[in-house]
Amino acid sequence: MAELCERGEKMDIRVGDVVRLKKPHPCGASQWEVLRIGQDFRLKCLGCGHQLMVKRSLVEKNLRELMRPGEVEVQLPGTEGAVCASSRLKGRS
């Protein structure tokens, strides 16, 4: 989980990290992949793939959870126990 920083200090958020923000996206997902960092962040919704640019200050203010690659479990609302279509088709020729 992300640690709080002193005022004026930037958080250690890296490209490839997944963040959970205060409010979910309209598609229902609340996890975002960080694609670009700097004064603005480019975030990609892990539910629908929508990308947007957000000011660093807004991301840091609304951040609820920071996950590094490898510790991410993407769970969309209403998909408990659902099987991905691509995984079902792997066995077919």
C-alpha angles and dihedrals in degrees: 000000000000117000121225115254132215116265110283093017118117120234119241098253116153137192108273095031119125119225131195112212132202096259127037124239115258088256088065100251119121100187123092130188116224109233100168135016134197131090085332127035125218107215129189120206109234090210104055105002095244113155128209141168117239130180114255091236092058093049092049091046095049098037114126102166137010119202126186120219110282096034096068124113110183111209121176120201113265095015100100107145093001119145120223113244092230092056091051092052096050093086094052124089 
